[in-house]
Amino acid sequence: MIAVPVTLALGALSGCGSGGSAGGEREVTVFAAASLTETFTELGRMFEAEHAGTRVRFNFGSSATLAQQIVQGAPADVFAAANPATMKTVTDASLAEQPTTFARNRLQIAVPADNPAQVDELKDLADPNVKVALCAEQVPCGVATVKVLDAAGLKVTPVTLEQDVKATLTKVELGEVDAALVYRTDVIASGGKAKGISFPEAGQAVNDYPIAVLSKASAGDLAERFVDLVLSRRGKDVLAKAGFEVT
């Protein structure tokens, strides 16, 4: 068993596991990609409002890291990943039910609001005078980055490689880099701290987001209801408002 650095978007850790707590409150634990932080936090509040006595707790982070935590025994009820490959790590270990794709996301170039390096298009990131942050190659946003750079025939040398998309965007928001490749949803969530620049090669690496109930879920019924909410029209409306592509 490994220690799980659970990021609690809703509520505090308490009780004896995700199925319940000392005060009689039931809990459902959701492991979700960092890029889902804002949307799933909102959906969690909706879920709690509609299920009296229920607490949703989240662990947001790199999908690759979350998948490894689940495989190594971390207790969780639902897993939502930023690409199918990280979900496959869990399904190959027979630890999840059949996943369902619930959203899609694509990359944008994120620059500070004043765009000091005057970045306008993807090829500008190859300029050695432009400081660039990228996601590490083993995480979903990094996998997508490799695809788009290969599609464009560009070699970009980043000044930093980050372990999830939120950390990558933070480098832009703090002005530590001139540009980064992150999901368009994260640019929207920055609330104006970063500006997004679309580019055609992003269409070569659109990420499918799968979600699944975990086979060892201790709150299986709540897990299924949470997944149902994500897949519902209301769930899709929340995701679409945040910039995700939904069907």
C-alpha positions as CSV (number, residue, x, y, z in Angstrom):
1,M,0.0,0.0,0.0
2,I,1.3,3.4,-0.8
3,A,0.5,6.8,0.6
4,V,-1.9,8.7,-1.6
5,P,-1.6,12.5,-1.7
6,V,-5.3,13.1,-2.0
7,T,-6.2,16.6,-3.0
8,L,-9.5,17.4,-1.4
9,A,-11.5,19.7,-3.5
10,L,-14.6,19.0,-1.4
11,G,-14.6,18.2,2.3
12,A,-11.9,16.8,4.6
13,L,-10.6,13.4,5.0
14,S,-12.4,11.6,7.8
15,G,-13.8,8.2,8.7
16,C,-12.8,4.7,7.6
17,G,-12.7,4.7,3.8
18,S,-14.6,5.8,0.8
19,G,-17.7,3.8,1.7
20,G,-18.6,5.7,4.8
21,S,-17.3,7.9,7.7
22,A,-17.5,8.0,11.5
23,G,-20.4,10.4,11.4
24,G,-22.5,8.2,9.1
25,E,-21.7,10.2,6.0
26,R,-21.0,8.2,2.9
27,E,-18.0,9.0,0.7
28,V,-17.1,8.4,-2.9
29,T,-13.5,8.8,-3.9
30,V,-12.7,10.0,-7.4
31,F,-9.2,10.0,-9.0
32,A,-9.2,12.4,-11.9
33,A,-6.8,14.0,-14.3
34,A,-5.5,17.5,-13.2
35,S,-7.3,19.1,-16.2
36,L,-10.6,18.1,-14.7
37,T,-10.1,19.9,-11.5
38,E,-12.6,22.8,-12.0
39,T,-15.3,20.8,-13.8
40,F,-15.2,17.8,-11.5
41,T,-15.2,20.0,-8.4
42,E,-18.4,21.6,-9.7
43,L,-19.9,18.3,-10.5
44,G,-18.9,17.1,-7.0
45,R,-20.9,19.9,-5.5
46,M,-23.9,19.1,-7.6
47,F,-23.6,15.4,-6.6
48,E,-23.4,16.2,-2.9
49,A,-26.4,18.6,-3.2
50,E,-28.5,15.8,-4.8
51,H,-27.3,13.0,-2.5
52,A,-27.9,14.0,1.1
53,G,-25.3,12.6,3.5
54,T,-22.7,12.0,0.8
55,R,-19.3,13.5,0.5
56,V,-17.2,13.4,-2.8
57,R,-13.5,13.6,-2.3
58,F,-11.0,14.0,-5.2
59,N,-7.4,13.1,-6.0
60,F,-6.4,15.3,-8.9
61,G,-3.1,14.8,-10.7
62,S,-1.2,13.3,-13.6
63,S,-3.3,10.5,-15.1
64,A,-0.2,8.3,-15.3
65,T,0.6,8.8,-11.6
66,L,-3.1,8.2,-10.6
67,A,-3.2,5.0,-12.7
68,Q,-0.1,3.7,-10.9
69,Q,-1.5,4.6,-7.5
70,I,-4.6,2.6,-8.3
71,V,-2.6,-0.4,-9.6
72,Q,-0.5,-0.3,-6.4
73,G,-3.6,-0.5,-4.2
74,A,-4.7,3.1,-3.5
75,P,-8.4,3.1,-2.5
76,A,-10.7,4.7,-5.0
77,D,-14.1,4.3,-6.5
78,V,-13.9,6.2,-9.9
79,F,-11.1,6.9,-12.3
80,A,-11.3,9.6,-15.0
81,A,-8.2,9.8,-17.2
82,A,-7.0,12.3,-19.7
83,N,-6.2,9.6,-22.3
84,P,-7.1,6.0,-23.0
85,A,-3.5,4.8,-22.5
86,T,-3.5,5.6,-18.8
87,M,-6.9,4.1,-18.3
88,K,-5.6,0.9,-20.0
89,T,-3.0,0.6,-17.2
90,V,-5.9,0.1,-14.9
91,T,-8.2,-2.0,-17.1
92,D,-5.2,-4.3,-18.0
93,A,-4.9,-5.0,-14.2
94,S,-8.6,-5.9,-14.1
95,L,-9.2,-3.0,-11.7
96,A,-11.9,-1.1,-13.7
97,E,-15.2,-1.8,-15.4
98,Q,-15.6,-0.9,-19.1
99,P,-14.6,2.7,-19.5
100,T,-16.7,5.3,-21.3
101,T,-15.3,8.3,-23.2
102,F,-17.0,11.4,-21.8
103,A,-15.1,14.3,-23.3
104,R,-12.3,15.4,-25.6
105,N,-9.6,18.0,-25.2
106,R,-7.0,19.6,-27.4
107,L,-3.9,21.6,-26.9
108,Q,-3.4,25.3,-27.1
109,I,-0.3,27.5,-26.8
110,A,-0.6,29.3,-23.5
111,V,1.3,32.6,-23.2
112,P,1.2,35.3,-20.5
113,A,-1.6,37.9,-21.0
114,D,0.9,40.4,-22.4
115,N,2.7,37.8,-24.5
116,P,6.2,39.3,-24.1
117,A,7.9,37.0,-26.5
118,Q,5.2,37.8,-29.2
119,V,4.4,34.1,-29.8
120,D,1.8,33.8,-32.6
121,E,2.1,30.2,-33.8
122,L,3.5,26.8,-33.0
123,K,6.8,27.3,-34.9
124,D,7.6,30.2,-32.6
125,L,8.2,27.7,-29.8
126,A,11.3,26.3,-31.6
127,D,13.0,29.7,-31.3
128,P,15.8,29.2,-28.7
129,N,15.1,32.7,-27.4
130,V,11.6,31.6,-26.3
131,K,11.4,30.0,-22.9
132,V,9.0,27.1,-23.2
133,A,7.4,24.8,-20.6
134,L,6.1,21.4,-21.7
135,C,4.4,18.4,-20.0
136,A,6.7,15.4,-19.3
137,E,6.4,12.9,-22.1
138,Q,4.9,10.1,-19.9
139,V,1.8,12.1,-19.0
140,P,-1.2,12.6,-21.4
141,C,-0.5,16.3,-22.2
142,G,3.1,15.3,-22.9
143,V,2.0,12.5,-25.2
144,A,-0.2,14.9,-27.1
145,T,2.7,17.5,-27.2
146,V,5.0,15.0,-28.9
147,K,2.3,14.2,-31.5
148,V,1.7,17.8,-32.4
149,L,5.4,18.7,-32.6
150,D,6.1,15.6,-34.7
151,A,3.1,16.6,-37.0
152,A,4.6,20.1,-37.4
153,G,8.2,18.8,-37.9
154,L,9.4,20.9,-35.0
155,K,12.0,20.4,-32.3
156,V,11.3,22.4,-29.2
157,T,13.8,22.4,-26.3
158,P,11.9,23.2,-23.1
159,V,13.4,24.9,-20.1
160,T,11.2,22.7,-17.9
161,L,9.2,19.5,-18.1
162,E,6.3,19.3,-15.6
163,Q,4.4,16.3,-14.3
164,D,0.9,17.5,-15.0
165,V,-0.8,20.2,-17.1
166,K,-1.7,22.5,-14.2
167,A,2.0,22.7,-13.2
168,T,2.9,23.5,-16.8
169,L,0.4,26.3,-17.0
170,T,1.5,27.7,-13.7
171,K,4.9,28.4,-15.2
172,V,3.1,30.7,-17.7
173,E,0.9,32.3,-15.1
174,L,3.9,33.2,-13.0
175,G,5.8,34.6,-15.9
176,E,8.6,32.1,-15.6
177,V,8.3,31.0,-19.2
178,D,7.2,32.7,-22.4
179,A,4.9,29.9,-23.6
180,A,3.6,26.4,-22.8
181,L,1.6,23.7,-24.5
182,V,-1.5,22.9,-22.4
183,Y,-5.1,22.0,-22.8
184,R,-7.4,24.7,-24.0
185,T,-9.6,24.1,-21.0
186,D,-6.8,25.0,-18.7
187,V,-6.3,28.3,-20.5
188,I,-9.9,29.0,-20.0
189,A,-9.7,28.1,-16.3
190,S,-6.8,30.5,-15.8
191,G,-9.3,33.3,-15.7
192,G,-7.2,35.6,-17.9
193,K,-3.9,34.9,-16.3
194,A,-2.9,33.2,-19.6
195,K,-3.9,33.7,-23.2
196,G,-4.6,30.8,-25.5
197,I,-3.4,30.5,-29.1
198,S,-5.0,27.8,-31.3
199,F,-2.9,26.0,-33.9
200,P,-3.9,23.6,-36.6
201,E,-1.6,20.8,-35.6
202,A,-3.6,20.4,-32.4
203,G,-6.1,18.4,-34.4
204,Q,-3.5,15.7,-34.7
205,A,-3.6,14.9,-31.0
206,V,-7.1,15.3,-29.6
207,N,-7.3,13.5,-26.2
208,D,-10.2,11.2,-25.4
209,Y,-11.1,11.3,-21.7
210,P,-12.4,7.9,-20.4
211,I,-14.1,7.3,-17.0
212,A,-14.8,4.1,-15.2
213,V,-16.0,2.6,-11.9
214,L,-13.2,0.8,-10.3
215,S,-13.8,-2.9,-9.6
216,K,-12.7,-2.6,-5.9
217,A,-14.9,0.4,-5.3
218,S,-16.2,0.3,-1.7
219,A,-18.9,2.7,-2.6
220,G,-19.9,1.1,-5.9
221,D,-23.5,2.4,-6.0
222,L,-22.3,6.0,-5.4
223,A,-19.5,5.5,-8.0
224,E,-22.0,4.5,-10.6
225,R,-24.2,7.5,-9.9
226,F,-21.3,9.9,-10.1
227,V,-20.3,8.4,-13.5
228,D,-23.9,8.8,-14.6
229,L,-23.8,12.5,-13.6
230,V,-20.7,13.0,-15.6
231,L,-22.2,11.3,-18.6
232,S,-25.6,13.1,-18.3
233,R,-26.6,16.2,-20.2
234,R,-26.0,18.3,-17.1
235,G,-22.5,16.9,-16.8
236,K,-21.8,17.5,-20.5
237,D,-23.0,21.1,-20.1
238,V,-20.5,21.7,-17.3
239,L,-17.7,20.2,-19.4
240,A,-18.7,22.1,-22.6
241,K,-18.8,25.4,-20.7
242,A,-15.2,24.7,-19.6
243,G,-14.1,24.2,-23.1
244,F,-14.2,20.4,-23.4
245,E,-15.6,18.8,-26.6
246,V,-18.6,16.7,-25.8
247,T,-21.0,14.7,-27.9
